[in-house]
Amino acid sequence: MNDLKPQLLLSLKDYSREKFLKDLVAGVIVAIIALPLSIALALASGVSPEQGLYTAIVAGFLISALGGSKVQIAGPTAAFATIVAGIVAKSGMDGLATATILAGIILVLMGLLRMGSMIKFIPYTITTGFTAGIAVTIFIGQIKDFLGLTFEKSPIETMEKLEQVISCIGTLRLPALAVGALALAILILWPRVSARIPASLVAVIVTAGAVALLGLPVNTIGDLYTISSAAPSFRLPALSYATVAAVLPDAFTIAILAAIESLLSAVVADEMIGARHNSNMELVAQGVGNAASAMFGGIPATGAIARTAANIKNGGVSPIAGMVHAVVLLLVLVLLMPYAALIPMPCIAAILFQVAYNMSGWRTFLQVVKHSPKSDTAVLLLTFFLTVVFDLVVAIAVGLSLACLLFMTRMANVSSVKEWEYVEDTQDDQGRLKPVPAHVMVFEITGPMFFGAADKIPHMDRETDKSVLILRMRAVPALDITALKGLRRLWEECSRQGIQVVFSHVNEQPMSVFKKSGLLDEVGADNFQPNIDAALERAVALRAEQQA
């Protein structure tokens, strides 16, 4: 447990007034950026506006205080929007809270079990595919508000929303489109005017003012939602076995996605500041933050790459910046939240359009498609397609399964069992140059020997005058039970024909398998030699024993 120390404790050892001022400024700026995003992401998730702020306040504070990264900023993110909306529609707010608490417990266990390195087991093609897919689902989900459409139904799935957009396009309202276009223009152009003041905040203020002053017939947040300015309060969901069983798959999805996104964000932050985060402590903090968020009315949270980058660019140097960001958002919630009712829905849609565009990584997507092997491209496109048409759970499950199958195929292809070319059988010094006694045959085994490559282990069903078989295994890093069974079968076939088997240069992992299975004792420890020269000497000794 010694390595599970929050970065906050380490940062406070040499903390100074200058560092606090940097964190204070960065925290305030990040809070200004997070304000409209938290509201927009809450609405995209099918919950009330203040719940996005509850998440940024509670989870943001705890994850910064307990996390393993110096500068990570946590809160609601776009990756969770469609998942949360689906859980709310299916199981209600109690179901969402239960799933989020369970996800928090799973994340804490992942951290305690030192699973922080799990990110390396998620192929790049899968993360690229589902990230782009989530971006598309967010984009499709906001077309309704951007165009001011009136749907005939209340669709949940992405493809159902797209169907409603097409069938109800005739209900388009030009004032809504104009407000949305204005907000989008501000989001695109304002960074050229000022990089210090967030474009999303400017868009919110300008469009809210335009709608209120001109009396435009455009839906605002206040028209659709009742907004509370109360601070987060503790409330446990109504727990039951049926609810837990129903949302457990969603809890695993939330936990895995939170782990992947938070660790990705922490890696990006490390590259920007030249530091190294504690991935296991980060997972524990994510778990505590998510569980607490659910208990105080929030939704799932994770590390937010854009807000983390903004924190770094504005001078944040320790977790205190993230804690300041949460406190500032709490003050805004209590003092200014009623004014959020004036924000037009097309402006929220425009903000989420930009979020979707930024997270889509379309350049990276096209680059992977263009330069990757066809098998990797297939995994990418399938993950993307399943995320958009079905959901993230199906996409990750199928994508990982396909990626594992492709990996095993590649490993099987590089594994081989070949007989040596002997000196006396070659000409012009081609082939193996090491002399081999006439009564000996040598087989070179290369690559991991697992169930996918076990069929390459040969049968000793041929007529031969050889009396010793050497199996050279220096290039075999790993051996599984299926391949072991194949080697045992080969040894038994040789024994029936009076052929002795000698193993050469068996590496550590395969040797442990031989020992545990008992094959080492059956073959005889003397028939396991450290290198090919010793194995050939053993073959000569065996020949002498046979002739004695």
GUTOR-321221 format. One record per residue (C-alpha): x, y, z. Coordinates in steps of 0.001 Angstrom, whole numbers, plus 500000, padded with zeros to 6 digits. Example, Ala and Ser with C-alpha at 12.3 -4.5 7.8 and 13.67 -1.06 7.14 Angstrom:
<atoms>
512300495500507800;513670498940507140;
</atoms>
This chain:
<atoms>
500000500000500000;503040502287500236;502743503429496636;499090504441497034;499795508012498093;497684510888496750;499697513327494674;498335516134496877;500416514916499835;503547514794497692;502881518225496190;502406519887499597;505946518982500675;507456521862498702;504333523987498227;504698527770498213;502684530984497938;503747531364494295;502474527893493462;499172528571495237;498608531736493191;499244529759489987;496797527070491100;494222529694492110;494275531410488704;494232528100486821;491407526734488982;489193529774488370;489769529687484605;489102525941484412;485889526455486412;484733529049483872;485422526556481086;483757523710482976;480569525654483786;478834525550480386;480341522161479563;479015520581482758;475526521916482081;475628520853478426;476887517351479225;474241516914481911;471512517767479396;473062515438476811;472982512713479470;469267513136480077;469573514621483575;468963518094485013;471506520922484461;472614521188488078;473552517504488174;476409518221485803;477704520795488284;477196518406491207;479458515975489367;482165518541488648;482027519782492256;481998516504494193;483919514192491866;486197517003490678;487219517902494236;487751514339495488;489577513077492397;491982516018492562;492475515574496319;493043511814496183;494337511281492634;497698510176491346;498143513034488861;499349516554489651;497105518344487191;494210516051486289;490803517781486169;487805515476486500;484123515938485848;481354514857483480;482622513999480006;481083513398476616;482096509737476655;479434509006479294;476566510977477747;474890508233475723;475560505589478371;474038507699481139;471036508630478994;470378504961478290;470607503981481973;468288506801483036;465722505862480381;465878502185481340;466383502204485116;465688505759486272;467846507964488499;468080505329491232;469410502878488649;471989505410487478;473101506162491049;473377502441491831;475385501768488668;477720504678489408;478310503588493017;479039500038491850;481393501436489197;483157503402491932;483654500242493986;484998498416490923;487440501252490218;488719501252493806;489270497485493617;491087497901490294;493434500390491921;494041498246495012;494736495239492758;497346497283490847;495454497257487563;496572500759486622;498564499399483700;495423497905482142;495292500671479549;498089498984477610;495800496016476982;493236498141475131;494256498307471448;494632501782469954;492196500855467184;489453500194469738;489937503438471698;490033505390468426;486946503606467116;484701503986470140;485815507584470770;484865508538467215;481637506573467574;480693508395470786;481376511702469027;478951510765466249;476249509724468740;476605513054470580;476388514960467298;473253513102466194;471677513556469633;472008517373469436;470600517927465937;467082518212467369;467878521182469626;470201522838467111;467450522907464457;464563523390466899;462828520222465690;459699518763467243;459925514980467482;456903512698467223;458475510234469666;461057510327472452;463814508140471034;466617506696473158;468872504895470688;471062506872468296;469616505388465131;466084506092466385;467081509730466942;468488509920463421;465271508458462052;463255511107463902;465534513875462607;464900512756459027;461154512265459438;460625515535461365;462937517812459387;459868519746458252;459444521124461804;462717523051461571;462558526481463238;464707529181461668;465168531226464890;466622528150466617;468920527471463663;470045531116463657;470860531051467395;472686527744467007;474664529059464031;475587532208465998;476802530119468928;478795527858466606;480387530873464898;481430532294468269;482895528943469331;484965528783466146;486041532419465829;486350533706469398;489649531886470204;491260534133467560;490134537160469561;491023535948473056;492485532722474322;491962533649477977;488167533965477962;486465530652477077;484526530776473819;481734528646475289;481095531236478015;480954534035475429;478554531997473294;476270531372476270;476156535048477272;475673536405473722;472970533935472658;471103534180475975;471120537956475645;469957537805472009;467052535471472784;465935537503475820;466266540971474225;464794540054470836;462108537782472263;463022534967469878;460805531847469987;463659529554470990;463610526972473780;465874527756476726;466991525504479556;464357527109481786;461603526184479314;462446522483479566;463949522001483042;463402523135486595;466751524448487809;467864524227491429;470599526348492976;470801524161496095;474191522761497025;474742519002496574;473120517008499364;473701513429500444;471169510818499326;471527507077498942;469574505438496106;466918502849496817;469027499705496603;467586496289495784;468897493034494377;466829493498491231;468273496973490613;471846495858491246;471455492869488907;469914495057486214;472601497745486242;475692495621486986;476705495403483284;476320499188483050;478484499567486163;481310497600484531;480962499735481399;481190502949483435;484178501633485402;486119500488482341;485411503675480416;486286505866483411;489546503960483863;490506504186480198;489661507865479799;491201508988483098;494454507124482470;494610508410478896;494118511936480196;496802511416482847;499247510147480212;498591513231478061;499129515449481114;502410513678481911;503685514432478427;502753518106478796;504441518671482179;507211516069482039;505965514139485084;504657510676485841;501314509887487417;500459507058489816;497916505074487812;496764502858490686;496143505832492990;494313507531490127;491945504558489795;491234504593493543;490486508316493378;488239507843490353;486339505175492270;485868507331495371;484911510340493227;482316508444491204;480716506796494242;480527510147496052;479167511872492941;476277509403492819;475562509864496533;475353513647496068;473108513652492998;475795513620490313;476543511400487330;479665509405486338;482910511371486069;486393510816484763;489491512736483788;488694515378481169;491536515819478688;490468519281477468;489993520706480976;493237519089482147;495107520678479231;493502524050480044;494638523686483650;498234523101482541;498232525926479986;496942528368482598;499635527547485142;498199524783487330;501006522919489111;499294520779491766;495982519076492632;494937522232494474;494022523782491094;491420521056490579;490089521568494100;489825525335493491;487915524626490268;485371522582492257;484943525264494953;484419527998492331;481744525877490640;480008525416494004;479869529199494455;478509529623490931;475868526959491587;474630528612494773;474805532230493586;474278532248489810;472549529013488805;469082530545488194;470586532547485321;471327529240483543;467599529096482740;468241531788480107;470706529666478079;469173528696474701;469084525008473846;470584525598470354;473617527117472121;473968523990474258;473736521913471075;476441524022469416;478757523561472410;478229519806472218;478825519868468448;482244521324469170;482857518791471946;481960515992469520;484242517414466835;487178517742469223;486807514242470633;486197512565467267;489875512643466324;488876512312462677;492400512998461428;493754510192463574;490860507995462465;491666508526458780;495376508051459393;494780504686461070;492518503591458211;495090504686455642;498257503273457178;497176500268459277;496956496619458209;493524495588456960;492868493576460121;493455496613462362;491302498752460099;488534496147460394;488662496339464210;488553500144464083;485601500331461682;483656497579463442;484106499245466844;483042502597465385;479998501086463641;478818499115466696;479218502165468967;476986504256466709;474389501624465793;474217499699469081;476146500819472171;479572501025473738;479242497734475633;478677495752472451;481386497716470619;484113497110473220;483170493457473731;483152492632470021;486149494845469254;488271493297472009;487239489777471000;488167490418467375;491442492109468360;492355489132470569;491590486673467771;493718488669465332;496548488861467861;496453485111468431;496465484517464691;499530486713464300;501315484978467155;500465481581465668;501821482709462305;505208483672463754;505480480421465729;507156477522463951;508727474099464456;511383473312461836;513986470597461510;517553471758461108;519353471596457840;522401469551458696;525939470282457525;526210467071455548;522952467824453694;523925471315452513;526302472664449930;528486475789449751;528265476263453531;524531476984453393;522191476099456251;523231475132459769;526987474887460210;527034473096463585;527898469386463104;525207467013464348;525879463309465009;524280460951462486;521921459428465074;520535462846466140;517817465080464689;517315468663465883;514053470595465757;514072474380466319;510922475717468021;510341479455467584;507753481808469057;505163481432471837;503715477931471939;500054478283472876;496782476716471795;496799478689468548;500177477248467536;500046473836469227;499089472102465966;502575472936464619;504187470435466996;505035467506464696;504119463815465004;506835461186465159;505059458807462793;507801458390460220;510346455630459799;513745456835461010;517108455471462016;517642458343464448;517726457506468140;517783460993469714;515535464003469112;516703467401470371;514021470085470796;515735473476470854;513500476006472670;515647479092473214;513208481193471107;510103480026473015;509185482720475597;505964481075476787;504198477707476814;500581476918477654;498846473684478627;497665472924475082;501184473156473664;502466471153476650;500002468414475758;501381468439472201;504965468106473473;503954465290475814;502304463513472884;505484463902470808;507602462562473685;505303459527474059;505437458831470309;509241458984470424;509343456708473460;507298454076471631;509865454130468809;512826454011471158;513822457626470474;515202459648473387;514087463290473654;516435466038474851;515240469593475502;517699472438474881;517667475947476366;514202475907477941;513323479408479182;511978480236482638;508221480240481969;508165477027479869;510428475344482455;507970476190485248;505191474588483172;507316471449482683;507943471254486436;504334471797487517;503005469267485006;505476466578486066;506876466198482537;510320467303483748;510504464318486062;509080461932483460;511556462965480776;514386463195483313;516218466313484474;519365465099482676;517505465483479382;517005469217479917;520206470942478861;521111474659479034;522255475044475417;522605473198472108;526232472176472710;525329470536476004;522298468911474347;524499467418471601;526918466093474215;523968464526476035;522838462919472755;526275461356472314;526184460065475903;522726458545475345;524017456773472216;526874455328474215;524449454096476892;522288452414474235;525284450596472738;526724449568476099;
</atoms>
